[in-house]
Amino acid sequence: VHVIDAVLIPKSDASDVTAINEVDNNLFTIYPNPTSNSFNVMSERNVSSLKVYSLAGELMFTQDQVGGSIDISSLDKGIYFVHTVIDGVESNQRLVVQ
């Protein structure tokens, strides 16, 4: 799965993509943003999965059952996408690491 500007494009063995799954970007908030070492996820619902992707679509970080502060001190400065699964619904937010 690749994340491009808040739209998921599923990997496919076929040469053409036949479907694009849009995601709900209002299910959670990340703060502080921009950040340098860590960020928090605020949601009124259960965040069951969190993944951080680079702009190139490379998975950089993953965590199940999200709660509290998330340490991203190992990430280089840049722009990333935070992808969550909240009550079975996928959602994305952009994260700036300074």
Disulfide bonds with the S-S distance in Angstrom:
none
